[in-house]
Amino acid sequence: MVTLVVFDVDGTLVDSQHLIVEAQSRAFKEHGMTAPNRKEALSVVGLSLPEAFRRLVGEAGPIAALSESYRRAFQALRIDPAYEEPLFPGMGNLLAALHGREDLRLGIATGKSRRGVDHLIDKHGWHGWFTTTQTADDAPSKPDPTMLRLAMQEADISPARTVMIGDTTYDMMMAVSAGAAAIGVGWGYHPPGALFGAGAVTVVESADTLSDLFARPLDESARTVADQIGTR
């Protein structure tokens, strides 16, 4: 029995906080507005850009203009070594170990653009590793479940055999709404308590701990993936 394991990107695979905060700051400055503080800036990571800026400035704010300014700033900063987006410790090795397993399929569901995901895959040589990649260009923003439902449809795997791994409440809520198991990571941008409150079956504190959850095939006789994860 095959399990689909879907990863968020920013705050889960990639530590992009410095780039995101600076790009936001430049976008607000371009429009003569005060930028949010670091905590506020990171609180919306994982949402699509329009939804992120909607939460930061309200429905009446210059959402489209800020989104476009952010895109330009992000692209300019991404080539600056000072704003490198490193993988979180152990996550590259974890993906390498999981992608070759016959009982697993890997996917991505992220608030990044398709262009951003393609850049990441090119940078790390992950071509062919992911059965499905869903981006902000493909579906409504998290926590809407459409993105994850599209991933399951493309992989032809049921919700009961799907795991969503992410660092925000948006990831957890999306998984719950789609009928999938939600696993939180404790090194990202939302605290563990919030992840549990949003529906995480567990929250891991390292890539090694996450790897342990998949150390053996998830037993097809169990009722759901979440049942098995909760016993480990």
Order of alpha helices (4+ residues) and beta strands (2+ residues): beta-alpha-alpha-alpha-alpha-alpha-beta-alpha-beta-alpha-beta-alpha-beta-alpha-beta-alpha-alpha
